[in-house]
Amino acid sequence: MKNERLIDLISAIPSLMHALFHDINIIELDIPVNRTQRKVLIVIDRLPGVTMTQISQMSGLEKGSFTAVADKLIAMGLVTRERDPKDRRKIMLRLTREGNAITRKLIQNAEAHLEQKLSKLGNPERRELMDAFGVLSRYSKKLKK
């Protein structure tokens, strides 16, 4: 595969994510978190025991910038910072009870939003998109190793 073709395909991913989420409405949920904080809460929920370094890398934020995001979530009472018992050098973030409740609302809202978006596709297109996401997920795990 030519490198130009690969770059075109990879650059389609952020475009697709924008198309899916650019107009998501959380105002009605009355949740006082910004977009970056929402992403971090969902990552922590989906990947229990994830370290601050891992979240920083996944979110594309420099460590210093990410630390400010984590500190704000901690100050809001949504997240706690804990040392990894297996490796004391690593710091993990965990949702508090309130953080978990807010994250549940965010995920429910995102799922409803995606349902509405995907309803514009026919069943074969929807199945194809879901299969593509499955393939991307599988390959991302394989490439991380």
Backbone as ProteinMPNN parsed JSONL, in Angstrom:
{"seq_chain_A": "MKNERLIDLISAIPSLMHALFHDINIIELDIPVNRTQRKVLIVIDRLPGVTMTQISQMSGLEKGSFTAVADKLIAMGLVTRERDPKDRRKIMLRLTREGNAITRKLIQNAEAHLEQKLSKLGNPERRELMDAFGVLSRYSKKLKK", "coords_chain_A": {"N_chain_A": [[0.854, -1.179, 0.0], [0.596, 2.177, -0.847], [2.229, 4.901, 0.784], [0.931, 7.4, 0.731], [-1.754, 6.728, 0.368], [-2.243, 5.338, 2.733], [-1.909, 7.405, 4.607], [-4.071, 9.025, 3.843], [-6.2, 7.347, 4.542], [-5.815, 7.079, 7.322], [-6.101, 9.729, 8.127], [-8.78, 10.024, 7.816], [-9.988, 9.099, 10.085], [-10.03, 10.997, 12.347], [-11.774, 12.788, 11.104], [-14.121, 11.295, 10.838], [-14.688, 10.869, 13.566], [-15.179, 13.485, 14.308], [-17.463, 13.992, 12.764], [-19.232, 12.284, 14.036], [-19.336, 13.245, 16.678], [-19.207, 16.082, 16.889], [-21.435, 17.659, 17.339], [-22.547, 16.878, 19.711], [-24.657, 17.162, 22.499], [-24.338, 18.193, 25.663], [-25.2, 20.046, 27.372], [-27.782, 20.064, 28.437], [-27.533, 18.117, 30.359], [-26.413, 19.251, 32.547], [-23.756, 19.07, 33.531], [-20.719, 19.879, 34.889], [-18.252, 19.725, 33.258], [-15.586, 19.998, 30.89], [-14.841, 19.28, 27.392], [-12.344, 17.877, 27.2], [-12.067, 16.948, 29.831], [-14.313, 15.283, 29.912], [-13.57, 13.263, 28.077], [-11.393, 12.169, 29.468], [-12.624, 11.186, 31.817], [-14.21, 9.164, 30.697], [-12.253, 7.482, 29.585], [-10.95, 6.642, 31.934], [-13.05, 5.25, 33.102], [-13.463, 3.178, 31.226], [-11.033, 1.88, 31.15], [-10.009, 0.545, 33.714], [-7.602, 1.153, 36.253], [-5.846, 2.504, 34.677], [-2.946, 4.411, 33.967], [-1.69, 7.733, 34.743], [0.174, 8.551, 32.851], [-0.47, 6.916, 30.663], [-3.079, 7.827, 30.064], [-2.493, 10.453, 29.413], [-0.98, 10.068, 27.081], [-2.918, 8.818, 25.432], [-4.791, 10.835, 25.199], [-3.441, 12.755, 23.877], [-2.23, 14.84, 25.142], [0.352, 16.835, 26.584], [2.393, 15.885, 29.392], [2.432, 17.874, 31.454], [0.228, 19.507, 30.798], [-1.769, 17.605, 30.946], [-1.634, 16.912, 33.645], [-2.703, 19.182, 34.843], [-5.374, 18.923, 34.023], [-6.059, 16.514, 35.306], [-5.65, 17.302, 37.983], [-7.688, 19.213, 38.25], [-10.0, 17.604, 37.931], [-9.706, 16.035, 40.197], [-9.894, 17.987, 42.197], [-12.535, 18.653, 41.788], [-13.727, 16.495, 42.874], [-14.219, 14.21, 41.403], [-12.419, 12.322, 40.658], [-9.816, 10.199, 41.923], [-6.379, 10.058, 42.867], [-4.056, 7.493, 42.805], [-1.361, 5.44, 43.929], [0.152, 2.874, 42.028], [-0.1, -0.343, 43.234], [1.567, -2.371, 42.393], [3.686, -1.161, 41.153], [5.128, 1.385, 42.463], [5.983, 3.731, 41.314], [4.215, 4.427, 39.377], [1.243, 6.259, 38.746], [-2.153, 6.003, 39.197], [-5.446, 6.826, 38.051], [-8.66, 6.961, 39.435], [-12.206, 6.716, 39.327], [-14.361, 8.54, 41.464], [-17.284, 7.993, 43.533], [-19.097, 10.021, 42.792], [-17.862, 10.81, 40.414], [-18.171, 8.489, 38.939], [-20.982, 8.412, 38.697], [-21.449, 10.711, 37.155], [-20.003, 10.034, 34.879], [-21.484, 7.826, 33.996], [-23.824, 9.144, 33.144], [-22.731, 10.696, 31.085], [-21.892, 8.695, 29.298], [-24.322, 7.407, 28.701], [-25.606, 9.544, 27.439], [-23.89, 9.908, 25.246], [-24.225, 7.444, 23.964], [-26.939, 7.575, 23.233], [-26.807, 9.762, 21.531], [-25.122, 8.736, 19.519], [-26.738, 6.66, 18.573], [-28.787, 8.157, 17.402], [-27.303, 9.471, 15.414], [-26.312, 7.284, 13.903], [-28.651, 6.265, 12.961], [-29.111, 7.403, 10.579], [-27.901, 5.875, 8.749], [-28.239, 2.991, 6.651], [-29.036, -0.457, 7.49], [-27.016, -2.269, 6.385], [-24.855, -0.46, 6.008], [-24.455, 0.485, 8.561], [-23.73, -1.857, 9.914], [-21.358, -2.383, 8.543], [-19.804, -0.156, 9.327], [-19.636, -0.619, 12.094], [-18.254, -3.036, 12.053], [-15.856, -2.105, 10.966], [-14.956, -0.425, 13.036], [-14.531, -2.389, 14.941], [-12.411, -3.809, 13.769], [-10.451, -1.769, 13.695], [-10.123, -1.365, 16.456], [-9.144, -3.864, 17.268], [-6.718, -3.97, 15.828], [-5.418, -1.739, 16.875], [-4.876, -2.569, 19.455], [-3.154, -4.659, 18.913], [-1.015, -3.318, 17.688], [-0.011, -1.841, 19.784], [1.455, -3.538, 21.285]], "CA_chain_A": [[0.0, 0.0, 0.0], [1.381, 3.406, -0.907], [2.153, 5.707, 2.008], [-0.077, 8.454, 0.575], [-3.06, 6.095, 0.583], [-2.331, 5.052, 4.165], [-2.119, 8.69, 5.283], [-5.455, 9.425, 3.558], [-7.091, 6.515, 5.349], [-5.651, 7.423, 8.737], [-6.643, 11.066, 8.375], [-10.243, 9.938, 7.805], [-10.467, 8.735, 11.422], [-10.49, 12.195, 13.086], [-12.926, 13.351, 10.403], [-15.274, 10.483, 11.229], [-14.988, 11.165, 14.968], [-15.803, 14.814, 14.326], [-18.826, 13.858, 12.231], [-20.05, 11.594, 15.025], [-19.44, 13.885, 17.989], [-19.053, 17.536, 16.944], [-22.661, 18.333, 17.77], [-23.12, 16.23, 20.896], [-25.191, 18.178, 23.399], [-24.374, 17.787, 27.075], [-25.658, 21.191, 28.174], [-28.991, 19.69, 29.171], [-27.197, 17.213, 31.455], [-25.951, 20.082, 33.65], [-22.528, 18.47, 34.038], [-19.727, 20.951, 34.785], [-16.95, 19.284, 32.757], [-15.347, 20.347, 29.498], [-14.653, 18.148, 26.467], [-11.158, 17.104, 27.583], [-12.396, 16.257, 31.073], [-15.245, 14.192, 29.573], [-12.784, 12.175, 27.485], [-10.592, 11.548, 30.52], [-13.529, 10.395, 32.666], [-14.625, 7.96, 29.965], [-11.085, 6.591, 29.499], [-10.757, 6.047, 33.259], [-14.129, 4.283, 33.272], [-13.304, 2.046, 30.309], [-9.747, 1.21, 31.368], [-9.684, 0.621, 35.141], [-6.191, 0.999, 36.555], [-5.038, 3.225, 33.699], [-2.045, 5.36, 34.619], [-1.732, 9.107, 34.241], [0.986, 8.593, 31.625], [-1.248, 6.302, 29.582], [-4.171, 8.734, 29.693], [-1.856, 11.583, 28.746], [-0.638, 9.632, 25.724], [-4.15, 8.563, 24.677], [-5.516, 12.075, 24.954], [-2.61, 13.644, 23.08], [-1.821, 15.994, 25.951], [1.651, 16.761, 27.25], [2.214, 15.532, 30.805], [2.1, 19.054, 32.248], [-1.155, 19.891, 30.492], [-2.662, 16.574, 31.47], [-1.633, 17.01, 35.107], [-3.667, 20.229, 35.193], [-6.711, 18.341, 33.827], [-6.255, 15.555, 36.403], [-5.785, 18.066, 39.233], [-9.022, 19.833, 38.256], [-10.977, 16.536, 38.186], [-9.535, 15.656, 41.6], [-10.457, 19.092, 42.987], [-13.99, 18.589, 41.631], [-14.205, 15.31, 43.584], [-14.655, 13.207, 40.426], [-11.335, 11.358, 40.434], [-8.763, 10.128, 42.933], [-5.054, 9.681, 42.378], [-3.538, 6.413, 43.65], [-0.135, 4.776, 43.471], [-0.025, 1.491, 41.589], [0.517, -1.2, 44.259], [2.579, -3.23, 41.769], [4.809, -0.315, 40.766], [4.843, 2.628, 43.185], [6.329, 4.897, 40.487], [3.076, 4.726, 38.51], [0.081, 6.852, 39.412], [-3.402, 5.669, 38.51], [-6.617, 7.634, 38.365], [-9.888, 6.184, 39.615], [-13.414, 7.518, 39.502], [-15.051, 8.53, 42.753], [-18.703, 7.673, 43.363], [-19.688, 11.103, 42.003], [-17.278, 10.715, 39.072], [-18.818, 7.358, 38.278], [-22.355, 8.804, 38.354], [-21.379, 11.66, 36.037], [-19.542, 9.294, 33.7], [-22.624, 7.037, 33.509], [-24.679, 10.073, 32.396], [-22.023, 11.05, 29.848], [-21.911, 7.537, 28.396], [-25.708, 7.259, 28.228], [-25.846, 10.632, 26.495], [-23.119, 9.611, 24.033], [-24.868, 6.307, 23.282], [-28.172, 8.078, 22.608], [-26.375, 10.621, 20.43], [-24.643, 7.867, 18.441], [-27.915, 5.987, 18.0], [-29.45, 9.119, 16.532], [-26.426, 9.667, 14.254], [-26.228, 6.061, 13.099], [-29.96, 5.981, 12.364], [-29.068, 7.943, 9.213], [-27.324, 4.83, 7.899], [-29.002, 1.755, 6.498], [-28.476, -1.566, 8.259], [-25.721, -2.75, 5.876], [-23.825, 0.55, 6.266], [-24.232, 0.503, 10.009], [-22.985, -3.088, 10.22], [-20.018, -2.188, 7.984], [-19.108, 0.789, 10.191], [-19.343, -1.3, 13.356], [-17.175, -3.989, 11.753], [-14.627, -1.324, 10.793], [-14.507, -0.034, 14.371], [-13.999, -3.601, 15.565], [-11.1, -4.07, 13.169], [-9.537, -0.739, 14.198], [-9.866, -1.645, 17.865], [-8.292, -5.064, 17.331], [-5.394, -3.62, 15.337], [-4.767, -0.803, 17.792], [-4.35, -3.371, 20.557], [-2.018, -5.437, 18.389], [0.105, -2.42, 17.411], [0.511, -1.332, 21.045], [2.345, -4.556, 21.88]], "C_chain_A": [[0.896, 1.237, 0.0], [1.167, 4.218, 0.367], [1.096, 6.8, 1.914], [-1.473, 7.907, 0.853], [-3.278, 5.823, 2.072], [-2.6, 6.335, 4.949], [-3.552, 9.175, 5.055], [-6.435, 8.648, 4.429], [-7.018, 6.888, 6.829], [-6.251, 8.794, 9.033], [-8.168, 11.079, 8.341], [-10.796, 9.656, 9.204], [-10.882, 9.967, 12.229], [-11.71, 12.841, 12.431], [-14.206, 12.598, 10.771], [-15.676, 10.777, 12.673], [-15.649, 12.536, 15.097], [-17.249, 14.724, 13.847], [-19.754, 13.211, 13.257], [-20.311, 12.442, 16.268], [-19.431, 15.4, 18.006], [-20.281, 18.244, 17.502], [-23.327, 17.659, 18.973], [-23.507, 17.316, 21.899], [-25.212, 17.642, 24.823], [-24.872, 18.908, 27.967], [-26.86, 20.808, 29.035], [-28.715, 18.742, 30.335], [-26.752, 17.969, 32.701], [-24.74, 19.442, 34.343], [-21.393, 19.466, 33.809], [-18.338, 20.488, 34.341], [-16.813, 19.675, 31.29], [-15.062, 19.093, 28.664], [-13.467, 17.274, 26.871], [-11.436, 16.315, 28.86], [-13.348, 15.094, 30.82], [-14.489, 13.0, 29.01], [-12.006, 11.425, 28.551], [-11.47, 10.685, 31.427], [-13.924, 9.095, 31.976], [-13.46, 6.98, 29.826], [-10.866, 5.895, 30.834], [-11.817, 4.97, 33.511], [-13.878, 3.015, 32.464], [-12.033, 1.235, 30.546], [-9.345, 1.307, 32.837], [-8.198, 0.36, 35.382], [-5.273, 1.711, 35.574], [-4.182, 4.266, 34.422], [-2.192, 6.753, 34.002], [-0.945, 9.229, 32.94], [0.21, 8.029, 30.452], [-2.376, 7.224, 29.118], [-3.613, 9.936, 28.946], [-1.534, 11.237, 27.299], [-1.886, 9.444, 24.871], [-4.874, 9.848, 24.32], [-4.714, 13.071, 24.123], [-2.169, 14.891, 23.821], [-0.42, 15.768, 26.516], [1.401, 16.482, 28.731], [1.795, 16.724, 31.663], [0.665, 19.498, 32.044], [-2.122, 18.877, 31.068], [-2.737, 16.631, 32.989], [-2.624, 18.062, 35.572], [-5.102, 19.715, 35.059], [-7.017, 17.383, 34.983], [-6.464, 16.284, 37.73], [-7.169, 18.695, 39.344], [-10.095, 18.781, 38.562], [-10.906, 16.061, 39.638], [-10.161, 16.726, 42.498], [-11.981, 19.102, 42.919], [-14.59, 17.38, 42.353], [-14.659, 14.193, 42.658], [-13.662, 12.067, 40.265], [-10.425, 11.36, 41.657], [-7.473, 9.693, 42.25], [-4.513, 8.637, 43.345], [-2.244, 5.874, 43.064], [-0.474, 3.342, 43.078], [0.654, 0.585, 42.613], [1.619, -2.105, 43.695], [3.841, -2.454, 41.39], [4.551, 1.083, 41.321], [5.204, 3.886, 42.393], [5.154, 5.338, 39.63], [1.914, 5.271, 39.333], [-1.15, 6.576, 38.556], [-4.485, 6.653, 38.929], [-7.823, 6.72, 38.453], [-11.055, 7.14, 39.81], [-13.907, 7.424, 40.939], [-16.505, 8.118, 42.491], [-19.385, 8.74, 42.501], [-19.159, 11.082, 40.56], [-17.906, 9.59, 38.267], [-20.236, 7.726, 37.836], [-22.364, 9.752, 37.154], [-20.965, 10.935, 34.759], [-20.662, 8.427, 33.134], [-23.545, 7.924, 32.662], [-24.041, 10.441, 31.063], [-22.092, 9.918, 28.83], [-23.319, 7.316, 27.852], [-26.04, 8.317, 27.188], [-25.129, 10.362, 25.175], [-23.755, 8.467, 23.254], [-26.146, 6.749, 22.573], [-27.833, 8.943, 21.397], [-25.921, 9.772, 19.238], [-25.787, 7.109, 17.78], [-28.611, 6.901, 17.011], [-28.622, 9.342, 15.266], [-26.454, 8.459, 13.327], [-27.562, 5.686, 12.466], [-30.044, 6.528, 10.937], [-28.509, 6.924, 8.22], [-28.284, 3.656, 7.778], [-28.325, 0.647, 7.284], [-27.152, -2.081, 7.709], [-24.582, -1.76, 6.143], [-23.457, 0.585, 7.745], [-23.395, -0.698, 10.44], [-21.535, -2.951, 9.735], [-19.185, -1.241, 8.86], [-18.725, 0.125, 11.513], [-18.228, -2.33, 13.164], [-15.838, -3.265, 11.623], [-14.08, -0.874, 12.144], [-13.924, -1.23, 15.116], [-12.602, -3.931, 15.062], [-10.078, -3.055, 13.692], [-9.162, -0.99, 15.658], [-8.901, -2.82, 18.013], [-6.866, -4.724, 16.906], [-4.684, -2.651, 16.264], [-4.177, -1.549, 18.976], [-3.107, -4.133, 20.129], [-0.806, -4.548, 18.175], [0.724, -1.844, 18.67], [1.552, -2.277, 21.643], [3.764, -4.396, 21.415]], "O_chain_A": [[1.85, 1.316, 0.774], [0.082, 4.223, 0.948], [0.43, 7.101, 2.905], [-2.28, 8.566, 1.507], [-4.366, 6.051, 2.6], [-3.432, 6.344, 5.857], [-4.182, 9.685, 5.982], [-7.377, 9.215, 4.983], [-8.044, 6.997, 7.501], [-6.849, 8.989, 10.091], [-8.785, 12.045, 8.791], [-11.961, 9.949, 9.473], [-11.995, 9.989, 12.755], [-12.577, 13.379, 13.12], [-15.25, 13.212, 10.99], [-16.861, 10.918, 12.973], [-16.565, 12.72, 15.899], [-18.149, 15.309, 14.45], [-20.933, 13.558, 13.335], [-21.393, 12.365, 16.851], [-19.636, 15.978, 19.073], [-20.162, 19.325, 18.08], [-24.518, 17.847, 19.221], [-22.76, 18.271, 22.113], [-25.997, 16.753, 25.153], [-24.959, 18.744, 29.184], [-26.945, 21.178, 30.206], [-29.567, 18.575, 31.208], [-26.715, 17.398, 33.791], [-24.707, 19.295, 35.565], [-21.129, 19.855, 32.672], [-17.346, 20.826, 34.986], [-17.791, 19.685, 30.542], [-15.049, 17.98, 29.19], [-13.583, 16.048, 26.882], [-11.077, 15.142, 28.956], [-13.213, 14.036, 31.435], [-14.729, 11.86, 29.409], [-11.959, 10.195, 28.546], [-11.09, 9.565, 31.767], [-13.964, 8.041, 32.61], [-13.66, 5.77, 29.938], [-10.622, 4.689, 30.869], [-11.518, 3.912, 34.063], [-14.062, 1.907, 32.966], [-11.96, 0.058, 30.192], [-8.437, 2.066, 33.178], [-7.613, -0.544, 34.786], [-4.055, 1.542, 35.629], [-4.636, 4.916, 35.364], [-2.733, 6.923, 32.91], [-1.365, 9.939, 32.026], [0.229, 8.6, 29.362], [-2.6, 7.382, 27.917], [-4.195, 10.385, 27.958], [-1.791, 12.032, 26.396], [-1.915, 9.864, 23.714], [-5.499, 9.943, 23.263], [-5.238, 14.106, 23.711], [-1.779, 15.883, 23.205], [-0.058, 14.648, 26.878], [0.337, 16.801, 29.261], [0.903, 16.601, 32.503], [-0.034, 19.826, 33.002], [-3.167, 19.238, 31.611], [-3.806, 16.419, 33.559], [-3.311, 17.871, 36.575], [-5.953, 20.034, 35.889], [-8.099, 17.433, 35.568], [-7.349, 15.927, 38.507], [-7.758, 18.705, 40.425], [-10.998, 19.033, 39.36], [-11.929, 15.726, 40.236], [-10.875, 16.404, 43.448], [-12.646, 19.508, 43.872], [-15.811, 17.248, 42.437], [-15.409, 13.313, 43.08], [-14.013, 10.983, 39.798], [-10.276, 12.374, 42.338], [-7.486, 9.05, 41.201], [-4.505, 8.853, 44.557], [-2.06, 5.858, 41.847], [-1.29, 2.685, 43.725], [1.855, 0.717, 42.847], [2.498, -2.55, 44.432], [4.93, -3.024, 41.315], [3.833, 1.874, 40.708], [4.783, 4.985, 42.753], [5.095, 6.49, 39.2], [1.639, 4.819, 40.444], [-1.182, 6.873, 37.362], [-4.441, 7.23, 40.015], [-7.985, 5.811, 37.639], [-10.91, 8.222, 40.379], [-13.871, 6.356, 41.55], [-16.897, 7.92, 41.341], [-20.152, 8.417, 41.594], [-19.91, 11.307, 39.611], [-18.142, 9.724, 37.066], [-20.646, 7.39, 36.725], [-23.187, 9.611, 36.249], [-21.512, 11.192, 33.686], [-20.783, 8.303, 31.916], [-23.994, 7.512, 31.592], [-24.718, 10.495, 30.036], [-22.322, 10.153, 27.643], [-23.485, 7.063, 26.659], [-26.678, 8.025, 26.176], [-25.702, 10.567, 24.104], [-23.818, 8.51, 22.025], [-26.403, 6.341, 21.44], [-28.496, 8.862, 20.363], [-26.284, 10.049, 18.095], [-25.799, 6.939, 16.561], [-28.98, 6.479, 15.915], [-29.174, 9.395, 14.167], [-26.602, 8.599, 12.113], [-27.603, 4.878, 11.538], [-30.941, 6.16, 10.179], [-28.629, 7.092, 7.007], [-29.049, 3.37, 8.699], [-27.175, 0.787, 7.7], [-26.23, -2.314, 8.49], [-23.469, -2.172, 6.467], [-22.288, 0.702, 8.11], [-22.465, -0.565, 11.236], [-20.602, -3.353, 10.429], [-18.005, -1.493, 9.105], [-17.604, 0.296, 11.992], [-17.359, -2.473, 14.024], [-14.813, -3.745, 12.108], [-12.872, -0.935, 12.374], [-12.935, -1.096, 15.837], [-11.719, -4.289, 15.842], [-8.974, -3.43, 14.086], [-8.0, -0.838, 16.038], [-7.955, -2.762, 18.798], [-5.909, -5.145, 17.557], [-3.466, -2.733, 16.425], [-3.096, -1.202, 19.453], [-2.135, -4.241, 20.878], [0.32, -4.967, 18.446], [1.871, -1.399, 18.64], [2.419, -1.858, 22.41], [4.636, -5.166, 21.818]]}, "name": "protein", "num_of_chains": 1, "seq": "MKNERLIDLISAIPSLMHALFHDINIIELDIPVNRTQRKVLIVIDRLPGVTMTQISQMSGLEKGSFTAVADKLIAMGLVTRERDPKDRRKIMLRLTREGNAITRKLIQNAEAHLEQKLSKLGNPERRELMDAFGVLSRYSKKLKK"}
